[in-house]
Amino acid sequence: MQNNRYVRHSISALALAIAGQAGAFELNAGDYQAELYGYARFNASYDIDEDIGISTRAGAFSAINTGADEDNEATGYFSADAVQTRLGVRASSPEGVKVVLEGDFRPGTLRLRHGYGEYNGVLLGQTWSNFNSFVGNTKVLDFDGLAGNAGLQGRVAQARYTTGAFSVSAEEPITNFLEGAGATVGGKQGLPTLTARFEQAAGGLSYSAAALVQEVGYDTGTVDDSIVGYAAFAAAKMALGESLTIQGSVSYTDGANSYLYRSGENFGAEDAYIRGGDLESIAGYGGTVGVGLDLGAGSSINVGYGLVTVDWDDAEADGAAVADKSETNQNLMANYLWSPVKNVMMGVEYGFFKRENVNGDEGDANRILFAGQYTF
């Protein structure tokens, strides 16, 4: 009988929430609380001189033509989709247990973004990597954002403990290396990736710093090797008065380029390469800088620039097939955002993307992105 009463209370609460306040549909049954949240999102892109749009109409470094191929690029390409649309549920129990379940439709089918529980600072499940921060990120419409944003900028399965501003985690490893003729192979997952992060705010300053260690290994049954990779970042945002902010981040990796955001063909580059049966680490670095200006009346202007570079010199000297690998990725985004009414966002953004390969070939692309978002 208790369960039946709980279901009836939940259904009644849902009906009331739908007729209630905007921002989220609340469900309350006794001391249990839950809310349904999300948004509908429309993205449209116009690629001026080369088609580099992927799902959510984000720009992809992997789609940029380089060298002689840059002369054969498509021009004036338009496309649109709504796969960024998102739906989630947050719930909490009287004992303080919190549960989040969230999904979206990228690249065109429902996928899990977040699925975790949390109690007394202990989090288990899938959510943003602990080696991640949004503190230094500039507001952009491009879903994949600036090269060099701090940390993974993605979600992984993990066990995390947080106390105050400090958090540590053991996470699902993300490793890969070069094998043979430049083929990328997933690394052996012998140990979890370990991370630590500190994030705090004081007055108009917000800041974050994190470090990571991981094992990169392989084992064919007859030959095996492993190395230790590590990464670190620092990010900060400063409010200069009531309307202007400046923000940015710096990152360094060695044997952990999977966590150097947008450093590879589009996301993380390889962590290592094989030389005579031994793994050799590959290093990289990156950073971002941006400004945001609040114009009032729900509108703002934001400009951000990001760059990442991977050091392929040793791999190239040892004969690895890296000539066509992306050595430096950089992009710039400038947008105007406005909110005509509560829970509605519109925006238009100019994006410039540039890629330079190890062999010196390079290419760039210019694009315009438009977005409309309705949040509940």
C-alpha positions as CSV (number, residue, x, y, z in Angstrom):
1,M,0.0,0.0,0.0
2,Q,2.9,2.4,0.7
3,N,4.2,2.0,-2.8
4,N,0.7,2.6,-4.4
5,R,0.3,5.8,-2.3
6,Y,3.7,6.9,-3.4
7,V,2.8,6.5,-7.1
8,R,-0.5,8.3,-6.6
9,H,1.3,11.2,-4.9
10,S,3.9,11.3,-7.6
11,I,1.3,11.5,-10.4
12,S,-0.6,14.2,-8.6
13,A,2.6,16.2,-8.0
14,L,3.5,15.9,-11.7
15,A,0.2,17.3,-12.7
16,L,0.5,20.2,-10.4
17,A,4.1,20.9,-11.5
18,I,3.2,21.0,-15.2
19,A,0.7,23.8,-14.3
20,G,3.2,25.5,-12.0
21,Q,6.3,27.6,-12.4
22,A,8.6,27.6,-15.4
23,G,12.3,26.5,-15.2
24,A,11.6,22.8,-14.3
25,F,8.7,20.5,-13.8
26,E,8.8,19.6,-10.1
27,L,7.6,16.3,-8.6
28,N,7.2,16.1,-4.8
29,A,5.9,13.1,-2.8
30,G,6.4,13.6,0.9
31,D,10.0,14.3,1.5
32,Y,11.1,12.9,-1.9
33,Q,11.7,15.6,-4.4
34,A,12.4,15.4,-8.2
35,E,12.3,17.7,-11.2
36,L,12.2,17.2,-14.9
37,Y,14.4,19.7,-16.8
38,G,16.0,20.3,-20.2
39,Y,15.7,22.3,-23.4
40,A,14.9,22.2,-27.0
41,R,17.7,23.5,-29.2
42,F,18.0,24.5,-32.9
43,N,21.4,24.9,-34.5
44,A,22.1,26.1,-38.0
45,S,25.5,26.6,-39.7
46,Y,26.7,28.3,-42.9
47,D,30.2,27.2,-43.8
48,I,31.6,30.0,-45.9
49,D,34.5,28.4,-47.6
50,E,34.6,24.8,-46.5
51,D,32.1,22.3,-45.1
52,I,33.3,21.4,-41.6
53,G,30.0,21.0,-39.7
54,I,29.1,17.9,-37.8
55,S,26.2,17.0,-35.5
56,T,24.9,20.0,-33.4
57,R,26.5,22.0,-36.3
58,A,29.8,22.2,-34.4
59,G,32.9,22.8,-36.4
60,A,35.3,19.9,-36.8
61,F,39.1,20.2,-37.2
62,S,39.1,16.8,-38.8
63,A,37.0,18.1,-41.7
64,I,39.5,21.0,-42.6
65,N,41.3,20.4,-45.9
66,T,45.0,21.0,-45.8
67,G,47.8,21.5,-48.3
68,A,46.8,21.0,-52.0
69,D,43.3,19.7,-50.9
70,E,42.4,23.1,-49.6
71,D,42.0,24.3,-53.2
72,N,39.3,21.7,-53.7
73,E,37.0,22.6,-50.9
74,A,33.2,23.0,-51.0
75,T,31.9,26.6,-50.5
76,G,28.6,28.0,-49.2
77,Y,27.3,25.0,-47.3
78,F,24.2,25.3,-45.0
79,S,22.8,22.7,-42.6
80,A,20.7,22.6,-39.5
81,D,19.6,20.1,-36.8
82,A,18.0,19.8,-33.3
83,V,20.0,16.9,-31.9
84,Q,21.4,19.0,-29.0
85,T,18.0,18.9,-27.4
86,R,18.3,17.6,-23.9
87,L,16.1,16.0,-21.2
88,G,17.0,15.1,-17.6
89,V,15.6,14.2,-14.2
90,R,17.1,15.2,-10.8
91,A,15.8,13.5,-7.6
92,S,16.7,13.5,-3.9
93,S,15.6,11.4,-1.0
94,P,14.9,12.5,2.7
95,E,18.3,10.9,3.6
96,G,20.1,13.3,1.2
97,V,20.7,10.8,-1.6
98,K,20.8,12.6,-5.0
99,V,20.3,11.0,-8.4
100,V,20.7,12.5,-11.9
101,L,19.7,10.9,-15.2
102,E,20.2,13.0,-18.4
103,G,20.4,12.4,-22.1
104,D,20.5,14.2,-25.4
105,F,20.1,13.2,-29.1
106,R,23.6,13.7,-30.4
107,P,24.5,12.5,-33.0
108,G,20.9,11.6,-33.8
109,T,19.9,8.9,-31.3
110,L,19.3,9.1,-27.6
111,R,22.6,8.9,-25.6
112,L,23.4,9.0,-21.9
113,R,25.1,12.2,-20.8
114,H,24.8,11.8,-17.0
115,G,23.7,8.9,-14.9
116,Y,25.0,9.0,-11.3
117,G,24.1,9.0,-7.6
118,E,25.7,11.1,-4.8
119,Y,25.6,10.9,-1.0
120,N,27.8,12.7,1.6
121,G,30.3,13.8,-1.0
122,V,30.6,10.3,-2.6
123,L,29.6,10.2,-6.3
124,L,29.3,7.0,-8.3
125,G,28.3,6.9,-12.0
126,Q,28.8,8.8,-15.2
127,T,29.2,12.6,-15.2
128,W,31.8,15.3,-16.0
129,S,35.3,14.1,-15.5
130,N,36.9,15.5,-12.3
131,F,39.8,16.5,-14.6
132,N,37.6,19.3,-16.0
133,S,36.5,22.9,-15.3
134,F,34.2,25.4,-16.9
135,V,35.6,28.3,-14.8
136,G,37.8,29.6,-17.7
137,N,35.4,28.8,-20.5
138,T,34.1,31.6,-22.7
139,K,30.4,31.4,-23.7
140,V,30.2,30.1,-27.2
141,L,27.4,28.6,-29.4
142,D,29.6,25.9,-30.9
143,F,28.8,22.8,-28.9
144,D,32.4,21.5,-29.0
145,G,33.9,24.8,-28.0
146,L,37.4,26.2,-28.0
147,A,40.5,24.1,-28.5
148,G,42.5,24.1,-25.2
149,N,39.5,24.4,-22.8
150,A,40.5,23.0,-19.4
151,G,40.6,19.2,-19.1
152,L,38.5,16.5,-20.7
153,Q,35.3,18.5,-21.2
154,G,33.5,15.2,-21.4
155,R,31.7,12.7,-19.2
156,V,33.1,9.3,-17.9
157,A,32.2,6.6,-15.4
158,Q,33.9,7.3,-12.1
159,A,34.0,7.1,-8.3
160,R,34.6,10.6,-6.8
161,Y,34.9,12.1,-3.4
162,T,34.4,15.8,-2.7
163,T,35.0,17.8,0.4
164,G,34.6,21.5,0.2
165,A,36.5,22.8,-2.8
166,F,38.7,19.7,-3.2
167,S,37.8,16.5,-5.1
168,V,39.5,13.3,-6.1
169,S,38.4,10.5,-8.4
170,A,39.2,7.2,-10.0
171,E,37.9,7.2,-13.5
172,E,37.4,5.1,-16.6
173,P,40.7,5.4,-18.5
174,I,40.9,7.1,-21.9
175,T,44.1,6.1,-23.6
176,N,45.4,5.5,-27.1
177,F,48.7,5.2,-28.9
178,L,50.2,4.9,-32.4
179,E,51.1,1.5,-33.7
180,G,52.7,0.4,-36.9
181,A,52.0,2.7,-39.8
182,G,50.4,5.5,-37.8
183,A,47.3,3.5,-36.8
184,T,45.7,4.6,-33.6
185,V,45.1,1.8,-31.1
186,G,43.2,1.9,-27.8
187,G,45.5,1.5,-24.8
188,K,45.3,-1.3,-22.3
189,Q,43.1,-0.4,-19.4
190,G,45.0,-1.9,-16.5
191,L,44.4,0.8,-13.9
192,P,41.9,3.6,-13.4
193,T,42.9,7.2,-14.2
194,L,43.4,9.1,-10.9
195,T,42.6,12.8,-10.7
196,A,42.6,15.6,-8.1
197,R,41.0,19.1,-8.5
198,F,40.6,22.2,-6.4
199,E,38.0,24.8,-7.4
200,Q,37.1,28.0,-5.5
201,A,35.7,31.5,-5.9
202,A,36.6,34.6,-3.9
203,G,35.0,38.0,-4.7
204,G,35.1,38.5,-8.5
205,L,37.7,35.8,-9.0
206,S,36.9,32.1,-9.7
207,Y,39.8,29.6,-10.2
208,S,40.4,26.0,-10.7
209,A,43.5,23.7,-10.9
210,A,43.7,19.9,-11.5
211,A,46.2,17.1,-12.0
212,L,45.9,13.6,-13.5
213,V,48.0,10.4,-13.7
214,Q,47.2,7.4,-15.8
215,E,48.7,4.2,-17.1
216,V,49.2,3.9,-20.9
217,G,49.9,0.3,-21.8
218,Y,49.6,-2.5,-24.3
219,D,49.8,-6.3,-24.2
220,T,49.7,-8.5,-27.3
221,G,50.3,-11.7,-25.3
222,T,53.9,-11.9,-26.3
223,V,55.0,-8.2,-26.1
224,D,53.9,-5.7,-23.6
225,D,54.9,-2.3,-22.1
226,S,53.4,0.5,-20.1
227,I,54.3,4.1,-19.1
228,V,52.8,6.7,-16.8
229,G,51.1,9.7,-18.3
230,Y,50.2,12.9,-16.5
231,A,48.4,16.1,-17.2
232,A,47.6,19.4,-15.4
233,F,45.6,22.5,-16.0
234,A,44.8,25.9,-14.4
235,A,41.8,28.0,-15.2
236,A,40.4,31.3,-13.9
237,K,37.8,33.9,-14.5
238,M,37.9,37.5,-13.3
239,A,35.0,40.0,-13.2
240,L,36.1,43.5,-14.0
241,G,33.1,45.5,-12.8
242,E,29.5,44.5,-13.3
243,S,29.5,43.9,-17.0
244,L,33.0,42.7,-18.1
245,T,34.7,39.4,-17.5
246,I,38.1,38.0,-18.7
247,Q,38.7,34.2,-18.5
248,G,41.1,31.6,-19.7
249,S,43.0,28.4,-19.0
250,V,46.4,26.7,-19.6
251,S,47.1,23.0,-19.9
252,Y,50.1,20.6,-20.2
253,T,50.1,16.9,-20.9
254,D,52.7,14.2,-21.3
255,G,51.4,10.7,-22.1
256,A,47.9,12.0,-21.6
257,N,46.9,13.9,-24.7
258,S,43.5,12.3,-24.6
259,Y,42.8,14.9,-21.9
260,L,44.2,17.8,-24.0
261,Y,41.0,19.2,-25.4
262,R,40.7,19.2,-29.2
263,S,44.4,18.4,-29.7
264,G,44.0,15.6,-32.2
265,E,42.0,15.1,-35.4
266,N,39.1,16.7,-33.6
267,F,39.4,15.8,-29.9
268,G,42.3,14.2,-28.0
269,A,45.6,13.3,-29.7
270,E,47.5,10.0,-29.1
271,D,49.2,9.6,-25.8
272,A,52.2,7.6,-27.0
273,Y,53.9,5.7,-29.8
274,I,55.7,2.4,-30.1
275,R,59.5,2.4,-30.7
276,G,61.1,-1.0,-30.9
277,G,58.4,-2.5,-28.7
278,D,58.6,0.2,-26.1
279,L,56.0,3.0,-25.5
280,E,57.3,6.5,-25.7
281,S,55.1,9.4,-24.4
282,I,53.9,12.3,-26.5
283,A,53.6,15.8,-24.9
284,G,51.3,18.7,-25.7
285,Y,50.1,22.0,-24.3
286,G,47.3,24.4,-24.9
287,G,45.3,27.3,-23.6
288,T,42.4,29.7,-24.1
289,V,41.6,33.4,-23.5
290,G,38.3,35.2,-23.8
291,V,36.2,38.1,-22.7
292,G,32.5,38.6,-22.1
293,L,30.6,41.8,-22.1
294,D,27.1,42.0,-20.6
295,L,25.1,44.6,-22.6
296,G,22.1,44.5,-20.4
297,A,18.5,43.7,-21.3
298,G,19.5,40.0,-21.7
299,S,22.2,40.5,-24.3
300,S,25.9,39.9,-24.3
301,I,29.0,39.8,-26.6
302,N,31.6,37.1,-26.1
303,V,35.0,36.5,-27.9
304,G,37.2,33.6,-27.2
305,Y,40.4,32.1,-28.7
306,G,41.9,28.6,-28.2
307,L,45.1,26.9,-29.3
308,V,46.6,23.4,-28.7
309,T,50.0,22.0,-29.9
310,V,51.2,18.4,-29.8
311,D,55.0,17.7,-29.8
312,W,55.5,15.1,-32.5
313,D,59.2,15.7,-33.0
314,D,60.5,12.6,-31.2
315,A,57.9,10.4,-32.9
316,E,58.8,11.8,-36.3
317,A,62.5,11.4,-35.7
318,D,61.9,7.7,-34.7
319,G,60.1,7.1,-38.0
320,A,56.5,7.1,-36.8
321,A,54.0,7.9,-39.6
322,V,52.9,11.2,-38.2
323,A,53.2,13.6,-41.2
324,D,49.5,14.0,-41.6
325,K,48.8,14.3,-37.9
326,S,47.4,17.6,-36.6
327,E,50.2,19.4,-34.8
328,T,48.4,22.7,-34.0
329,N,44.7,23.4,-33.8
330,Q,43.3,26.8,-33.1
331,N,40.0,28.5,-33.3
332,L,38.4,31.8,-32.6
333,M,34.7,32.4,-31.8
334,A,32.8,35.7,-31.5
335,N,29.1,35.9,-30.8
336,Y,26.2,38.0,-29.9
337,L,23.6,36.4,-27.5
338,W,20.3,37.7,-26.4
339,S,17.3,36.6,-24.4
340,P,14.1,38.2,-25.7
341,V,12.0,36.5,-22.9
342,K,12.8,34.4,-19.9
343,N,14.0,30.9,-20.7
344,V,14.6,31.7,-24.4
345,M,18.1,32.3,-25.8
346,M,19.0,33.3,-29.4
347,G,22.5,33.8,-30.7
348,V,24.7,34.2,-33.8
349,E,28.4,33.4,-33.9
350,Y,31.4,33.7,-36.2
351,G,33.9,31.0,-36.1
352,F,37.4,30.7,-37.5
353,F,39.2,27.3,-37.5
354,K,42.8,26.6,-38.5
355,R,44.8,23.3,-38.5
356,E,48.5,22.8,-39.2
357,N,49.9,19.3,-39.7
358,V,53.3,17.9,-38.8
359,N,54.4,18.1,-42.5
360,G,53.6,21.8,-42.6
361,D,50.4,21.5,-44.6
362,E,47.7,23.8,-43.2
363,G,44.1,24.8,-43.8
364,D,41.5,27.0,-42.4
365,A,37.7,27.6,-42.5
366,N,35.3,30.4,-41.7
367,R,31.7,29.8,-40.6
368,I,28.5,31.3,-39.2
369,L,26.5,29.6,-36.5
370,F,22.9,30.4,-35.4
371,A,21.2,28.9,-32.4
372,G,17.8,29.1,-30.6
373,Q,17.2,27.5,-27.3
374,Y,14.0,27.1,-25.2
375,T,14.7,25.9,-21.6
376,F,12.3,24.4,-19.1
